[in-house]
Amino acid sequence: MAGSTTSSTKTPWHLWVVGIISVLWNSVGVMDFVMTEMRNAAYLSKVTPRQLEYFYGFPSWVIAAWGLAVFSGLLGSLFLLFRKRLAGSVFVVSLAGMVLTDVYNFVLTNGLEIMGEGKAALIFPAIIFVIGMLLWLYSRAMGARGVLR
């Protein structure tokens, strides 16, 4: 159609795979945040009393950073599925929220000691950050290829 501004770049199959998996992955983060903040007893039943006290003592800015990280991660994943260029920027916001939360947990407090398992407690947050970084890089690449509009 003449004058059309829609992208003619074909959506690669892997965008759907990455998008769906990332929506599922980030939905788990949102669920963890909501269940923790709602103080769902069944969900938190495996958490020690010391860990609960730590979680419930988060300052407002940490709760906000954590919420920003998980909700913007989910939003970025949805933008990726909807082929919106904004996905990359939203993933950056998610990464910033992760960094702020991790600085609190592992630099400003003794979160590593409270979570137990020594340095192994750093592995999962590192995996979360790496996945967030990969999603950001992927969305940038898809934007550069003209897949995201």
Protein Blocks (a to p, Z undefined) as FASTA:
>chain_A
ZZiabdfbdcdfklmmmmmmmmmmmmmmmmmmmmmmnopaklmmmpcfklmmmmmmpcfk
lmmmmmmmmmmmmmmmmmmmnopaklmmmmmmmmmmmmmmmmmmmmmpcklmmngnilml
mmmmmmmmmmmmmmmmmmmmmmmnomaZZ
